[in-house]
């Protein structure tokens, strides 16, 4: 086996997905803790906490206690290289999550035992299923009074449409929570708050009297429940999990470090290594000798002190080497970086080499766009990287004319991250920002003030959809002139029609058959 093949086989690149407040970021912290990547786990901000999650590195995330941008974290665990991507749970930041899911090989879905399956969980799982991404489930917050475990499993199957296979089983819940029995390892794990060491007891035969000594009256209930679930649910088959047909389920409490190690130990052995990726022309296999990769995320000011802009590159094949020239497919130019970086949230370290599955940070001065591809000369375009048409629009009002340049620079850089789009109004200095979620405006406003020292407010703009206009016919110029109040231009000077109602948009499309109304600026990523 070559070095490249060895490195591929030991990599696991996955995203953690969930509805807001299910405990996703807390689970991320504990995985990092068990992986030795951090010494003390921070908490998502609460009134009693002064620590913060490693993955929530932006100040607004710490203040609001939510994740608003995907964080990338890499660490070693039992000989495996883990690339973990903590995604935003809030639906207003779903674009970042959807794009992140194009860069991973599997996902861990976190479900709150108290609330069960929630709306955003459903949406994210469907995105994974479209790509046949294997999903492992962690039912969290067993230390609280929640729904019955069997009811939770039924809810996953009924609402999410995916078969379940419990690989651990809780003993009690809330105040009566005593621990979990690992069906996967045939071990009993007794609950101790904030447990960091693996303290479990091997119990191959659940009829063993040791179980009664340790659990008392709960032992017989555990036996009955295990008999029930082994009769109802199928035994675990790795192939079904890898094909996205079934999700293995673990129970625990991320806040108390409980059940997390068992999840991680199973994950590294069953989750897939880097898989092949589809392009417009062919499948790219990770074991190919020539390098290829694509940009799935851009983040400005990841370190505000240095005003750096980072493009996140998912390596798909071959080896990525520092200081080597690569071909930028869209620009048709050569590109080289002297300081490629690996991540631990906002902390970066320069690397000399990286392999398929790794996420590499490239210092970017405006060279990259989301979806861009780097190769060793081949013209490749990777498929499935979504782009979105804004549905909420606001006029930008500059509150400090002395900081106009800072405002323009900040708006431009933040919108290039792909979570908002910036439009110019013809013959006017005014700008319009479009997003798919209202909370994005709060984030942009906060970041403009704290990262660019520029003050602004956003005023209502009565539009419901942005459509890019494409036509070789002269009628396009006439259309633009006659719809001046609804025509804007994107950052690349492409004309965009802003529709005020769905009825007016449908009418314009019907009456202007020689003009293409596209819902994104990229033909290959068209989404309606």
C-alpha positions as a Python dict, from the first residue, in 0.01 Angstrom:
ca = {
    (1, 'X'): (0, 0, 0),
    (2, 'X'): (139, 340, -100),
    (3, 'X'): (172, 634, 140),
    (4, 'X'): (-118, 803, -40),
    (5, 'X'): (-340, 497, 5),
    (6, 'X'): (-244, 469, 373),
    (7, 'X'): (-323, 835, 439),
    (8, 'X'): (-659, 807, 261),
    (9, 'X'): (-764, 501, 463),
    (10, 'X'): (-693, 668, 797),
    (11, 'X'): (-892, 987, 725),
    (12, 'X'): (-1246, 1055, 840),
    (13, 'X'): (-1403, 1382, 728),
    (14, 'X'): (-1749, 1452, 866),
    (15, 'X'): (-1995, 1725, 960),
    (16, 'X'): (-2207, 1752, 1273),
    (17, 'X'): (-2564, 1857, 1191),
    (18, 'X'): (-2870, 1932, 1402),
    (19, 'X'): (-3155, 2167, 1479),
    (20, 'X'): (-3045, 2469, 1688),
    (21, 'X'): (-2985, 2395, 2058),
    (22, 'X'): (-2976, 2017, 2020),
    (23, 'X'): (-2620, 2020, 2156),
    (24, 'X'): (-2422, 2002, 1833),
    (25, 'X'): (-2148, 2246, 1929),
    (26, 'X'): (-2122, 2094, 2278),
    (27, 'X'): (-2074, 1750, 2121),
    (28, 'X'): (-1806, 1899, 1894),
    (29, 'X'): (-1619, 2028, 2200),
    (30, 'X'): (-1630, 1690, 2370),
    (31, 'X'): (-1508, 1507, 2060),
    (32, 'X'): (-1213, 1748, 2054),
    (33, 'X'): (-1157, 1685, 2423),
    (34, 'X'): (-1150, 1307, 2384),
    (35, 'X'): (-932, 1344, 2075),
    (36, 'X'): (-677, 1537, 2280),
    (37, 'X'): (-714, 1843, 2060),
    (38, 'X'): (-809, 2065, 2356),
    (39, 'X'): (-749, 2034, 2729),
    (40, 'X'): (-1069, 2194, 2858),
    (41, 'X'): (-1403, 2194, 2685),
    (42, 'X'): (-1574, 2532, 2665),
    (43, 'X'): (-1947, 2569, 2687),
    (44, 'X'): (-2181, 2747, 2453),
    (45, 'X'): (-2242, 3074, 2633),
    (46, 'X'): (-2495, 3076, 2913),
    (47, 'X'): (-2552, 3306, 3207),
    (48, 'X'): (-2334, 3086, 3427),
    (49, 'X'): (-2052, 3025, 3178),
    (50, 'X'): (-1743, 3227, 3104),
    (51, 'X'): (-1595, 2967, 2867),
    (52, 'X'): (-1685, 2940, 2502),
    (53, 'X'): (-1688, 2660, 2251),
    (54, 'X'): (-1372, 2627, 2044),
    (55, 'X'): (-1576, 2603, 1725),
    (56, 'X'): (-1771, 2923, 1805),
    (57, 'X'): (-1475, 3149, 1743),
    (58, 'X'): (-1660, 3458, 1612),
    (59, 'X'): (-1753, 3712, 1879),
    (60, 'X'): (-2118, 3724, 1773),
    (61, 'X'): (-2137, 3345, 1813),
    (62, 'X'): (-2011, 3378, 2168),
    (63, 'X'): (-2254, 3656, 2248),
    (64, 'X'): (-2561, 3484, 2104),
    (65, 'X'): (-2469, 3126, 2195),
    (66, 'X'): (-2527, 2999, 1840),
    (67, 'X'): (-2304, 2893, 1552),
    (68, 'X'): (-2332, 3123, 1250),
    (69, 'X'): (-2045, 2984, 1040),
    (70, 'X'): (-1896, 2643, 976),
    (71, 'X'): (-1581, 2573, 1178),
    (72, 'X'): (-1312, 2329, 1065),
    (73, 'X'): (-1116, 2129, 1321),
    (74, 'X'): (-862, 1853, 1269),
    (75, 'X'): (-713, 1615, 1524),
    (76, 'X'): (-559, 1268, 1558),
    (77, 'X'): (-739, 984, 1740),
    (78, 'X'): (-621, 624, 1768),
    (79, 'X'): (-417, 650, 1451),
    (80, 'X'): (-694, 817, 1250),
    (81, 'X'): (-687, 1175, 1118),
    (82, 'X'): (-1024, 1328, 1200),
    (83, 'X'): (-1149, 1632, 1005),
    (84, 'X'): (-1454, 1763, 1189),
    (85, 'X'): (-1678, 2040, 1055),
    (86, 'X'): (-1918, 2202, 1303),
    (87, 'X'): (-2204, 2355, 1103),
    (88, 'X'): (-2461, 2624, 1190),
    (89, 'X'): (-2792, 2478, 1302),
    (90, 'X'): (-3006, 2789, 1253),
    (91, 'X'): (-3202, 2785, 926),
    (92, 'X'): (-3092, 3142, 843),
    (93, 'X'): (-2739, 3006, 791),
    (94, 'X'): (-2839, 2691, 603),
    (95, 'X'): (-2637, 2785, 289),
    (96, 'X'): (-2314, 2744, 485),
    (97, 'X'): (-2427, 2404, 612),
    (98, 'X'): (-2547, 2281, 271),
    (99, 'X'): (-2215, 2371, 108),
    (100, 'X'): (-2022, 2211, 392),
    (101, 'X'): (-2208, 1885, 331),
    (102, 'X'): (-2052, 1874, -18),
    (103, 'X'): (-1707, 1863, 145),
    (104, 'X'): (-1761, 1571, 387),
    (105, 'X'): (-1785, 1194, 353),
    (106, 'X'): (-2028, 1133, 641),
    (107, 'X'): (-2230, 1315, 906),
    (108, 'X'): (-2324, 1286, 1273),
    (109, 'X'): (-2681, 1395, 1341),
    (110, 'X'): (-2757, 1522, 1693),
    (111, 'X'): (-3113, 1492, 1826),
    (112, 'X'): (-3239, 1645, 2149),
    (113, 'X'): (-3402, 1370, 2360),
    (114, 'X'): (-3640, 1631, 2504),
    (115, 'X'): (-3764, 1779, 2173),
    (116, 'X'): (-3708, 1488, 1935),
    (117, 'X'): (-3688, 1541, 1560),
    (118, 'X'): (-3721, 1910, 1468),
    (119, 'X'): (-3767, 2100, 1143),
    (120, 'X'): (-3405, 2179, 1060),
    (121, 'X'): (-3303, 1821, 1139),
    (122, 'X'): (-3539, 1705, 866),
    (123, 'X'): (-3403, 1951, 608),
    (124, 'X'): (-3040, 1865, 677),
    (125, 'X'): (-3100, 1491, 667),
    (126, 'X'): (-3272, 1524, 328),
    (127, 'X'): (-2965, 1704, 192),
    (128, 'X'): (-2749, 1417, 318),
    (129, 'X'): (-2982, 1160, 166),
    (130, 'X'): (-2968, 1331, -174),
    (131, 'X'): (-2593, 1265, -170),
    (132, 'X'): (-2626, 924, 0),
    (133, 'X'): (-2410, 1056, 283),
    (134, 'X'): (-2382, 801, 567),
    (135, 'X'): (-2535, 934, 890),
    (136, 'X'): (-2467, 830, 1248),
    (137, 'X'): (-2712, 957, 1512),
    (138, 'X'): (-2642, 1075, 1867),
    (139, 'X'): (-2948, 1125, 2088),
    (140, 'X'): (-2838, 1386, 2338),
    (141, 'X'): (-2944, 1520, 2679),
    (142, 'X'): (-3031, 1186, 2840),
    (143, 'X'): (-2958, 1351, 3177),
    (144, 'X'): (-3285, 1544, 3131),
    (145, 'X'): (-3641, 1416, 3136),
    (146, 'X'): (-3720, 1351, 2770),
    (147, 'X'): (-3914, 1134, 2532),
    (148, 'X'): (-3918, 757, 2565),
    (149, 'X'): (-3619, 606, 2373),
    (150, 'X'): (-3839, 381, 2158),
    (151, 'X'): (-4064, 678, 2078),
    (152, 'X'): (-3755, 871, 1968),
    (153, 'X'): (-3647, 588, 1737),
    (154, 'X'): (-4000, 567, 1591),
    (155, 'X'): (-3994, 944, 1538),
    (156, 'X'): (-3665, 924, 1347),
    (157, 'X'): (-3804, 652, 1120),
    (158, 'X'): (-4144, 817, 1069),
    (159, 'X'): (-4037, 1181, 1027),
    (160, 'X'): (-3699, 1137, 863),
    (161, 'X'): (-3771, 826, 657),
    (162, 'X'): (-3453, 643, 752),
    (163, 'X'): (-3421, 307, 930),
    (164, 'X'): (-3253, 306, 1271),
    (165, 'X'): (-3021, 58, 1438),
    (166, 'X'): (-2955, 132, 1808),
    (167, 'X'): (-2594, 51, 1900),
    (168, 'X'): (-2633, 165, 2260),
    (169, 'X'): (-2931, 177, 2494),
    (170, 'X'): (-3006, 414, 2785),
    (171, 'X'): (-3077, 293, 3135),
    (172, 'X'): (-3334, 536, 3267),
    (173, 'X'): (-3355, 906, 3190),
    (174, 'X'): (-3331, 1238, 3371),
    (175, 'X'): (-3280, 1197, 3745),
    (176, 'X'): (-3313, 819, 3707),
    (177, 'X'): (-3045, 803, 3434),
    (178, 'X'): (-2793, 534, 3532),
    (179, 'X'): (-2592, 496, 3212),
    (180, 'X'): (-2597, 317, 2878),
    (181, 'X'): (-2536, -35, 2760),
    (182, 'X'): (-2319, -50, 2448),
    (183, 'X'): (-2477, -306, 2217),
    (184, 'X'): (-2191, -249, 1975),
    (185, 'X'): (-1917, -334, 2229),
    (186, 'X'): (-2127, -537, 2478),
    (187, 'X'): (-2016, -313, 2763),
    (188, 'X'): (-2196, -133, 3044),
    (189, 'X'): (-2112, 234, 3098),
    (190, 'X'): (-2229, 373, 3430),
    (191, 'X'): (-2318, 741, 3435),
    (192, 'X'): (-2082, 982, 3606),
    (193, 'X'): (-2116, 1355, 3531),
    (194, 'X'): (-1824, 1505, 3337),
    (195, 'X'): (-1658, 1169, 3290),
    (196, 'X'): (-1340, 1191, 3078),
    (197, 'X'): (-1191, 844, 3123),
    (198, 'X'): (-1341, 531, 2975),
    (199, 'X'): (-1484, 351, 3278),
    (200, 'X'): (-1693, 61, 3147),
    (201, 'X'): (-1753, -301, 3235),
    (202, 'X'): (-1755, -582, 2980),
    (203, 'X'): (-2082, -775, 3001),
    (204, 'X'): (-2113, -1025, 2716),
    (205, 'X'): (-2416, -1196, 2871),
    (206, 'X'): (-2685, -957, 2989),
    (207, 'X'): (-2825, -1234, 3212),
    (208, 'X'): (-2510, -1204, 3423),
    (209, 'X'): (-2579, -1135, 3795),
    (210, 'X'): (-2317, -858, 3775),
    (211, 'X'): (-2580, -653, 3594),
    (212, 'X'): (-2816, -688, 3892),
    (213, 'X'): (-2541, -589, 4136),
    (214, 'X'): (-2464, -274, 3941),
    (215, 'X'): (-2813, -165, 3836),
    (216, 'X'): (-3047, -312, 4092),
    (217, 'X'): (-3410, -316, 3977),
    (218, 'X'): (-3314, -138, 3652),
    (219, 'X'): (-3126, -449, 3536),
    (220, 'X'): (-3438, -648, 3450),
    (221, 'X'): (-3594, -354, 3269),
    (222, 'X'): (-3276, -320, 3060),
    (223, 'X'): (-3292, -691, 2970),
    (224, 'X'): (-3655, -660, 2861),
    (225, 'X'): (-3590, -350, 2652),
    (226, 'X'): (-3284, -505, 2486),
    (227, 'X'): (-3489, -814, 2400),
    (228, 'X'): (-3755, -589, 2248),
    (229, 'X'): (-3526, -374, 2035),
    (230, 'X'): (-3318, -667, 1909),
    (231, 'X'): (-3642, -824, 1792),
    (232, 'X'): (-3775, -506, 1629),
    (233, 'X'): (-3467, -345, 1477),
    (234, 'X'): (-3222, -509, 1234),
    (235, 'X'): (-2870, -604, 1337),
    (236, 'X'): (-2605, -355, 1231),
    (237, 'X'): (-2463, -398, 882),
    (238, 'X'): (-2186, -159, 781),
    (239, 'X'): (-2289, -176, 412),
    (240, 'X'): (-2641, -47, 488),
    (241, 'X'): (-2497, 242, 690),
    (242, 'X'): (-2248, 333, 414),
    (243, 'X'): (-2528, 336, 157),
    (244, 'X'): (-2732, 574, 375),
    (245, 'X'): (-3010, 319, 427),
    (246, 'X'): (-2977, 297, 805),
    (247, 'X'): (-2847, 524, 1080),
    (248, 'X'): (-2671, 370, 1383),
    (249, 'X'): (-2799, 536, 1702),
    (250, 'X'): (-2611, 618, 2022),
    (251, 'X'): (-2748, 771, 2343),
    (252, 'X'): (-2568, 1000, 2586),
    (253, 'X'): (-2515, 1343, 2735),
    (254, 'X'): (-2260, 1560, 2557),
    (255, 'X'): (-2266, 1821, 2833),
    (256, 'X'): (-2157, 1554, 3082),
    (257, 'X'): (-1904, 1389, 2845),
    (258, 'X'): (-2118, 1078, 2859),
    (259, 'X'): (-2151, 837, 2567),
    (260, 'X'): (-1930, 1054, 2345),
    (261, 'X'): (-1624, 830, 2349),
    (262, 'X'): (-1836, 527, 2253),
    (263, 'X'): (-1972, 725, 1960),
    (264, 'X'): (-1621, 823, 1850),
    (265, 'X'): (-1479, 473, 1890),
    (266, 'X'): (-1750, 328, 1667),
    (267, 'X'): (-1734, 614, 1419),
    (268, 'X'): (-1365, 577, 1331),
    (269, 'X'): (-1414, 210, 1244),
    (270, 'X'): (-1739, 225, 1045),
    (271, 'X'): (-1737, 571, 885),
    (272, 'X'): (-1606, 584, 528),
    (273, 'X'): (-1266, 718, 424),
    (274, 'X'): (-1259, 983, 148),
    (275, 'X'): (-1477, 876, -145),
    (276, 'X'): (-1474, 957, -516),
    (277, 'X'): (-1624, 1287, -628),
    (278, 'X'): (-1834, 1359, -936),
    (279, 'X'): (-1738, 1636, -1181),
    (280, 'X'): (-1912, 1757, -1496),
    (281, 'X'): (-1687, 1528, -1701),
    (282, 'X'): (-1595, 1225, -1487),
    (283, 'X'): (-1558, 1067, -1143),
    (284, 'X'): (-1244, 1168, -952),
    (285, 'X'): (-1098, 891, -736),
    (286, 'X'): (-906, 997, -422),
    (287, 'X'): (-624, 754, -504),
    (288, 'X'): (-542, 927, -832),
    (289, 'X'): (-183, 1051, -825),
    (290, 'X'): (-267, 1400, -952),
    (291, 'X'): (-405, 1656, -710),
    (292, 'X'): (-755, 1808, -734),
    (293, 'X'): (-977, 1995, -492),
    (294, 'X'): (-1256, 2253, -469),
    (295, 'X'): (-1340, 2563, -264),
    (296, 'X'): (-1656, 2519, -56),
    (297, 'X'): (-1626, 2812, 186),
    (298, 'X'): (-1462, 3155, 212),
    (299, 'X'): (-1423, 3345, 538),
    (300, 'X'): (-1299, 3702, 577),
    (301, 'X'): (-1118, 3809, 894),
    (302, 'X'): (-1094, 3464, 1047),
    (303, 'X'): (-829, 3639, 1255),
    (304, 'X'): (-943, 4005, 1277),
    (305, 'X'): (-597, 4116, 1392),
    (306, 'X'): (-446, 4016, 1060),
    (307, 'X'): (-736, 4098, 824),
    (308, 'X'): (-685, 3763, 653),
    (309, 'X'): (-930, 3605, 411),
    (310, 'X'): (-925, 3227, 392),
    (311, 'X'): (-1061, 2999, 120),
    (312, 'X'): (-1143, 2647, 245),
    (313, 'X'): (-1024, 2377, 5),
    (314, 'X'): (-1147, 2016, 20),
    (315, 'X'): (-880, 1787, -125),
    (316, 'X'): (-1038, 1525, -352),
    (317, 'X'): (-740, 1340, -504),
    (318, 'X'): (-363, 1320, -494),
    (319, 'X'): (-136, 1509, -255),
    (320, 'X'): (-148, 1883, -197),
    (321, 'X'): (200, 2031, -150),
    (322, 'X'): (310, 2366, -18),
    (323, 'X'): (476, 2600, -272),
    (324, 'X'): (370, 2386, -568),
    (325, 'X'): (202, 2547, -870),
    (326, 'X'): (-157, 2437, -941),
    (327, 'X'): (-404, 2523, -1214),
    (328, 'X'): (-695, 2753, -1120),
    (329, 'X'): (-963, 2617, -1356),
    (330, 'X'): (-1201, 2916, -1368),
    (331, 'X'): (-926, 3179, -1400),
    (332, 'X'): (-716, 2956, -1628),
    (333, 'X'): (-410, 3072, -1433),
    (334, 'X'): (-142, 2912, -1220),
    (335, 'X'): (-172, 2942, -843),
    (336, 'X'): (78, 2878, -565),
    (337, 'X'): (60, 2924, -189),
    (338, 'X'): (351, 2945, 53),
    (339, 'X'): (134, 2922, 365),
    (340, 'X'): (-140, 2659, 335),
    (341, 'X'): (-294, 2601, 676),
    (342, 'X'): (-467, 2337, 883),
    (343, 'X'): (-734, 2446, 1133),
    (344, 'X'): (-846, 2426, 1490),
    (345, 'X'): (-1138, 2670, 1450),
    (346, 'X'): (-969, 3013, 1423),
    (347, 'X'): (-624, 2878, 1511),
    (348, 'X'): (-413, 2788, 1209),
    (349, 'X'): (-85, 2608, 1151),
    (350, 'X'): (116, 2600, 828),
    (351, 'X'): (137, 2257, 666),
    (352, 'X'): (371, 2116, 400),
    (353, 'X'): (143, 1843, 268),
    (354, 'X'): (-219, 1731, 285),
    (355, 'X'): (-419, 1437, 151),
    (356, 'X'): (-770, 1356, 22),
    (357, 'X'): (-1030, 1431, 289),
    (358, 'X'): (-824, 1710, 443),
    (359, 'X'): (-951, 2067, 457),
    (360, 'X'): (-680, 2322, 376),
    (361, 'X'): (-696, 2697, 425),
    (362, 'X'): (-561, 2911, 140),
    (363, 'X'): (-483, 3277, 197),
    (364, 'X'): (-700, 3460, -53),
    (365, 'X'): (-680, 3812, -191),
    (366, 'X'): (-995, 3775, -402),
    (367, 'X'): (-863, 3495, -621),
    (368, 'X'): (-1129, 3240, -530),
    (369, 'X'): (-1505, 3199, -549),
    (370, 'X'): (-1710, 2923, -394),
    (371, 'X'): (-1702, 2623, -628),
    (372, 'X'): (-1360, 2703, -777),
    (373, 'X'): (-1137, 2408, -855),
    (374, 'X'): (-760, 2358, -837),
    (375, 'X'): (-593, 2077, -1034),
    (376, 'X'): (-259, 1983, -1189),
    (377, 'X'): (-381, 2100, -1529),
    (378, 'X'): (-709, 1918, -1595),
    (379, 'X'): (-1024, 2124, -1652),
    (380, 'X'): (-1252, 1989, -1380),
    (381, 'X'): (-1567, 2133, -1223),
    (382, 'X'): (-1703, 1947, -922),
    (383, 'X'): (-2080, 1903, -914),
    (384, 'X'): (-2332, 1959, -639),
    (385, 'X'): (-2200, 2278, -478),
    (386, 'X'): (-2519, 2476, -418),
    (387, 'X'): (-2567, 2846, -463),
    (388, 'X'): (-2878, 3031, -351),
    (389, 'X'): (-3109, 3302, -476),
    (390, 'X'): (-3173, 3566, -206),
    (391, 'X'): (-3529, 3601, -81),
    (392, 'X'): (-3488, 3884, 173),
    (393, 'X'): (-3352, 4222, 61),
    (394, 'X'): (-3239, 4534, 246),
    (395, 'X'): (-3102, 4873, 141),
    (396, 'X'): (-2769, 4958, 304),
    (397, 'X'): (-2768, 5294, 484),
    (398, 'X'): (-2424, 5430, 576),
    (399, 'X'): (-2434, 5581, 925),
    (400, 'X'): (-2080, 5725, 912),
    (401, 'X'): (-1983, 5890, 579),
    (402, 'X'): (-1623, 5917, 705),
    (403, 'X'): (-1601, 5535, 694),
    (404, 'X'): (-1744, 5488, 344),
    (405, 'X'): (-1439, 5300, 217),
    (406, 'X'): (-1439, 5067, 516),
    (407, 'X'): (-1810, 4998, 464),
    (408, 'X'): (-1767, 4922, 94),
    (409, 'X'): (-1470, 4694, 160),
    (410, 'X'): (-1648, 4515, 444),
    (411, 'X'): (-1968, 4458, 246),
    (412, 'X'): (-1771, 4329, -50),
    (413, 'X'): (-1560, 4087, 153),
    (414, 'X'): (-1841, 3957, 372),
    (415, 'X'): (-2070, 3897, 75),
    (416, 'X'): (-1795, 3707, -105),
    (417, 'X'): (-1819, 3447, 175),
    (418, 'X'): (-2134, 3326, 0),
    (419, 'X'): (-2389, 3388, 275),
    (420, 'X'): (-2523, 3711, 123),
    (421, 'X'): (-2516, 3887, -213),
    (422, 'X'): (-2434, 4251, -280),
    (423, 'X'): (-2615, 4439, -558),
    (424, 'X'): (-2544, 4783, -705),
    (425, 'X'): (-2821, 5014, -820),
    (426, 'X'): (-2756, 5180, -1162),
    (427, 'X'): (-2662, 5550, -1140),
    (428, 'X'): (-2678, 5542, -762),
    (429, 'X'): (-2426, 5493, -481),
    (430, 'X'): (-2682, 5287, -289),
    (431, 'X'): (-2638, 4914, -238),
    (432, 'X'): (-2879, 4629, -171),
    (433, 'X'): (-2790, 4317, 27),
    (434, 'X'): (-2985, 3997, -32),
    (435, 'X'): (-2989, 3688, 193),
    (436, 'X'): (-3201, 3376, 252),
    (437, 'X'): (-3233, 3444, 627),
    (438, 'X'): (-3312, 3760, 824),
    (439, 'X'): (-3057, 3686, 1097),
    (440, 'X'): (-2780, 3725, 839),
    (441, 'X'): (-2834, 4101, 845),
    (442, 'X'): (-2764, 4114, 1218),
    (443, 'X'): (-2442, 3917, 1165),
    (444, 'X'): (-2329, 4140, 877),
    (445, 'X'): (-2408, 4456, 1072),
    (446, 'X'): (-2220, 4327, 1378),
    (447, 'X'): (-1917, 4217, 1177),
    (448, 'X'): (-1903, 4545, 984),
    (449, 'X'): (-1891, 4735, 1313),
    (450, 'X'): (-1638, 4511, 1490),
    (451, 'X'): (-1415, 4399, 1203),
    (452, 'X'): (-1425, 4702, 973),
    (453, 'X'): (-1529, 4982, 1216),
    (454, 'X'): (-1812, 5072, 976),
    (455, 'X'): (-2163, 5158, 1099),
    (456, 'X'): (-2474, 5093, 892),
    (457, 'X'): (-2839, 5002, 915),
    (458, 'X'): (-3057, 4799, 680),
    (459, 'X'): (-3386, 4941, 547),
    (460, 'X'): (-3666, 4731, 401),
    (461, 'X'): (-3660, 4662, 26),
    (462, 'X'): (-3982, 4516, -112),
    (463, 'X'): (-3848, 4237, -332),
    (464, 'X'): (-3899, 3863, -299),
    (465, 'X'): (-3659, 3706, -551),
    (466, 'X'): (-3344, 3779, -753),
    (467, 'X'): (-3317, 3652, -1112),
    (468, 'X'): (-3004, 3674, -1327),
    (469, 'X'): (-3083, 3783, -1683),
    (470, 'X'): (-2915, 3606, -1975),
    (471, 'X'): (-2982, 3668, -2345),
    (472, 'X'): (-2797, 3729, -2672),
    (473, 'X'): (-3096, 3917, -2808),
    (474, 'X'): (-3106, 4302, -2811),
    (475, 'X'): (-3435, 4276, -2626),
    (476, 'X'): (-3232, 4237, -2304),
    (477, 'X'): (-3114, 4599, -2323),
    (478, 'X'): (-3471, 4717, -2377),
    (479, 'X'): (-3592, 4509, -2085),
    (480, 'X'): (-3325, 4658, -1856),
    (481, 'X'): (-3414, 5014, -1960),
    (482, 'X'): (-3786, 4962, -1908),
    (483, 'X'): (-3747, 4803, -1563),
    (484, 'X'): (-3497, 5047, -1414),
    (485, 'X'): (-3653, 5037, -1068),
    (486, 'X'): (-3610, 4661, -1049),
    (487, 'X'): (-3272, 4614, -1218),
    (488, 'X'): (-2950, 4587, -1018),
    (489, 'X'): (-2604, 4448, -1092),
    (490, 'X'): (-2410, 4186, -900),
    (491, 'X'): (-2042, 4211, -807),
    (492, 'X'): (-1945, 4082, -1155),
    (493, 'X'): (-2161, 4346, -1329),
    (494, 'X'): (-2422, 4092, -1437),
    (495, 'X'): (-2779, 4229, -1467),
    (496, 'X'): (-3024, 4101, -1207),
    (497, 'X'): (-3402, 4145, -1199),
    (498, 'X'): (-3553, 4188, -850),
    (499, 'X'): (-3911, 4063, -846),
    (500, 'X'): (-4166, 4233, -620),
    (501, 'X'): (-4419, 3948, -628),
    (502, 'X'): (-4429, 3590, -753),
    (503, 'X'): (-4713, 3689, -986),
    (504, 'X'): (-4506, 3966, -1152),
    (505, 'X'): (-4207, 3733, -1183),
    (506, 'X'): (-4417, 3463, -1352),
    (507, 'X'): (-4559, 3724, -1591),
    (508, 'X'): (-4214, 3856, -1687),
    (509, 'X'): (-4086, 3504, -1752),
    (510, 'X'): (-4395, 3424, -1962),
    (511, 'X'): (-4383, 3745, -2168),
    (512, 'X'): (-4005, 3754, -2227),
    (513, 'X'): (-3928, 3414, -2374),
    (514, 'X'): (-3602, 3536, -2533),
    (515, 'X'): (-3457, 3617, -2190),
    (516, 'X'): (-3343, 3348, -1948),
    (517, 'X'): (-3438, 3418, -1586),
    (518, 'X'): (-3188, 3222, -1374),
    (519, 'X'): (-3210, 3188, -999),
    (520, 'X'): (-2834, 3178, -952),
    (521, 'X'): (-2539, 3336, -1130),
    (522, 'X'): (-2380, 2994, -1200),
    (523, 'X'): (-2530, 2781, -1477),
    (524, 'X'): (-2397, 2453, -1346),
    (525, 'X'): (-2535, 2517, -997),
    (526, 'X'): (-2883, 2621, -1106),
    (527, 'X'): (-3138, 2576, -830),
    (528, 'X'): (-3497, 2688, -844),
}
